[in-house]
């Protein structure tokens, strides 16, 4: 199969696709656009609409407008509405979100898996989340099921380090 390379100079190109791999780029850039056969794919995300656009990760990019955060897909469509005051990156297919000083977790479709009811929450390892509700601490799994009751005033790691 013959591979041809074509260099395209384009203003404000924001998303580039080759072989199902996507990159977000800013400003005036030179893009090496590889064409295999007759099926090149070039996507454009209008970043002028957003105050900031994050990197595309597994088909989603974090976006911000007026200090409200959400996610768009590789076609520029909103997957997670821009309503959160803070939004983290995906880890184990969950992203930590904050709204009205309450924290929870969403999945890649925007569904709230862990309700936004916690003062603080942190995904540790293997789907275990430490949560703080008021001044009490406990553990839940990444489906929101309680592992330990949220009733403790502190947690120590096995090596003696205080976590919270």
DRENVO-33826 format. One record per residue (C-alpha): residue number from 1; chain; x, y, z. Coordinates in Angstrom, 3 decimals. Layout:
BEGIN
PT  num  cadena      east     north        up
PT  NUM       A         X         Y         Z
...
***
This chain:
BEGIN
PT  num  cadena      east     north        up
PT    1       A     0.000     0.000     0.000
PT    2       A     1.408     3.362    -1.013
PT    3       A     1.554     6.104     1.629
PT    4       A     1.573     9.743     0.551
PT    5       A     2.281    12.660     2.862
PT    6       A     0.822    16.078     2.285
PT    7       A     1.666    19.154     4.337
PT    8       A    -1.266    21.469     4.947
PT    9       A    -0.965    24.917     6.547
PT   10       A    -4.253    25.804     8.135
PT   11       A    -5.463    28.552    10.480
PT   12       A    -6.890    27.533    13.862
PT   13       A    -6.925    23.782    13.268
PT   14       A    -7.824    22.197    16.580
PT   15       A    -8.378    18.480    16.043
PT   16       A    -6.550    16.176    13.712
PT   17       A    -7.289    12.528    13.077
PT   18       A    -5.197     9.854    11.471
PT   19       A    -5.998     6.184    11.890
PT   20       A    -8.424     6.862    14.766
PT   21       A    -5.799     8.805    16.748
PT   22       A    -6.739    12.387    17.575
PT   23       A    -4.698    15.385    18.592
PT   24       A    -5.786    18.865    19.613
PT   25       A    -3.437    21.588    18.453
PT   26       A    -3.532    25.360    18.779
PT   27       A    -2.862    28.410    16.655
PT   28       A    -1.413    28.380    13.174
PT   29       A     0.208    25.026    12.675
PT   30       A     1.746    22.875    10.019
PT   31       A     0.026    19.550     9.941
PT   32       A     1.454    16.547     8.207
PT   33       A    -1.663    14.939     6.887
PT   34       A    -1.053    11.321     5.978
PT   35       A    -3.320     9.892     3.337
PT   36       A    -3.623     6.163     2.970
PT   37       A    -5.807     5.145     0.095
PT   38       A    -8.737     7.485    -0.438
PT   39       A   -10.024     7.872     3.132
PT   40       A    -8.330    10.744     4.931
PT   41       A   -10.121    12.008     8.045
PT   42       A    -9.768    15.555     9.328
PT   43       A   -11.861    16.852    12.229
PT   44       A   -12.199    20.476    13.231
PT   45       A   -13.245    21.614    16.698
PT   46       A   -14.136    25.284    16.909
PT   47       A   -12.154    26.279    19.980
PT   48       A   -13.110    29.938    19.617
PT   49       A   -16.368    28.868    21.282
PT   50       A   -14.469    27.804    24.437
PT   51       A   -12.196    29.637    26.872
PT   52       A   -10.010    26.519    27.046
PT   53       A    -9.867    23.091    25.423
PT   54       A    -7.920    20.171    26.886
PT   55       A    -6.245    17.305    25.102
PT   56       A    -8.402    14.700    23.426
PT   57       A    -8.241    11.513    25.518
PT   58       A   -10.088     8.401    24.335
PT   59       A   -12.431    10.553    22.271
PT   60       A   -13.195    13.276    24.852
PT   61       A   -11.694    16.706    25.538
PT   62       A   -12.245    18.843    28.636
PT   63       A   -13.645    22.296    27.783
PT   64       A   -14.394    25.480    29.706
PT   65       A   -16.674    28.476    29.146
PT   66       A   -16.986    31.188    31.811
PT   67       A   -15.523    28.971    34.578
PT   68       A   -17.951    26.118    33.781
PT   69       A   -16.449    22.788    32.700
PT   70       A   -17.626    19.797    30.673
PT   71       A   -16.459    17.406    27.951
PT   72       A   -16.901    17.375    24.186
PT   73       A   -16.320    14.458    21.837
PT   74       A   -14.019    14.362    18.822
PT   75       A   -16.762    15.910    16.674
PT   76       A   -17.155    18.920    18.970
PT   77       A   -20.502    17.789    20.438
PT   78       A   -21.075    18.225    24.181
PT   79       A   -21.078    14.871    25.922
PT   80       A   -20.901    16.234    29.463
PT   81       A   -22.717    19.572    29.871
PT   82       A   -20.637    22.613    30.845
PT   83       A   -22.132    22.997    34.304
PT   84       A   -19.374    21.950    36.694
PT   85       A   -17.170    24.433    38.586
PT   86       A   -14.253    21.972    38.371
PT   87       A   -13.681    18.750    36.488
PT   88       A   -10.790    16.294    36.658
PT   89       A    -9.302    13.926    34.131
PT   90       A   -10.678    10.420    33.696
PT   91       A    -9.105     7.725    35.836
PT   92       A   -10.547     4.193    35.756
PT   93       A   -13.274     5.647    33.479
PT   94       A   -14.418     8.107    36.161
PT   95       A   -13.819    11.853    36.358
PT   96       A   -14.135    13.782    39.611
PT   97       A   -16.465    16.779    39.297
PT   98       A   -17.427    19.638    41.578
PT   99       A   -20.619    21.675    41.646
PT  100       A   -21.744    24.039    44.433
PT  101       A   -18.821    22.911    46.651
PT  102       A   -19.917    19.264    46.462
PT  103       A   -17.835    16.543    44.808
PT  104       A   -18.820    13.364    42.949
PT  105       A   -17.803    11.304    39.920
PT  106       A   -19.171    10.970    36.380
PT  107       A   -18.547     8.371    33.687
PT  108       A   -17.579     9.088    30.064
PT  109       A   -21.229     9.543    29.054
PT  110       A   -21.720    12.247    31.706
PT  111       A   -23.835    10.072    34.007
PT  112       A   -23.249    10.847    37.692
PT  113       A   -22.023     7.538    39.098
PT  114       A   -21.066     8.885    42.540
PT  115       A   -23.570    11.604    43.538
PT  116       A   -22.303    15.131    44.156
PT  117       A   -22.779    15.061    47.907
PT  118       A   -19.268    14.855    49.330
PT  119       A   -17.019    17.573    50.727
PT  120       A   -14.036    15.698    49.261
PT  121       A   -13.500    12.447    47.358
PT  122       A   -10.378    10.847    45.965
PT  123       A   -10.107     7.766    43.752
PT  124       A    -7.264     5.738    45.256
PT  125       A    -6.642     2.378    43.549
PT  126       A    -8.668    -0.457    42.082
PT  127       A   -11.947     1.441    42.277
PT  128       A   -11.700     2.428    45.943
PT  129       A   -12.712     5.995    46.737
PT  130       A   -12.096     7.757    50.042
PT  131       A   -14.883    10.262    50.767
PT  132       A   -15.481    13.000    53.298
PT  133       A   -19.054    13.894    54.205
PT  134       A   -19.152    16.783    56.648
PT  135       A   -16.255    15.911    58.956
PT  136       A   -16.581    12.131    58.669
PT  137       A   -14.508     9.874    56.432
PT  138       A   -15.162     6.494    54.836
PT  139       A   -14.623     4.368    51.734
PT  140       A   -16.917     3.569    48.816
PT  141       A   -16.358     1.650    45.603
PT  142       A   -16.563     3.202    42.143
PT  143       A   -20.232     2.242    41.885
PT  144       A   -21.033     4.196    45.048
PT  145       A   -21.447     1.171    47.338
PT  146       A   -20.200     1.650    50.889
PT  147       A   -17.046    -0.302    51.791
PT  148       A   -16.696     1.218    55.268
PT  149       A   -19.249     3.501    56.868
PT  150       A   -18.671     7.234    56.443
PT  151       A   -18.306     7.816    60.180
PT  152       A   -14.591     7.998    60.992
PT  153       A   -12.676    11.138    61.982
PT  154       A    -9.378    10.093    60.375
PT  155       A    -7.748     7.418    58.267
PT  156       A    -4.164     6.186    58.366
PT  157       A    -2.366     4.257    55.690
PT  158       A    -0.915     0.916    56.753
PT  159       A     2.572     2.421    56.930
PT  160       A     1.350     5.009    59.452
PT  161       A     0.960     7.999    57.136
PT  162       A    -2.201     9.947    57.811
PT  163       A    -4.279    10.167    54.634
PT  164       A    -7.049    12.450    55.927
***
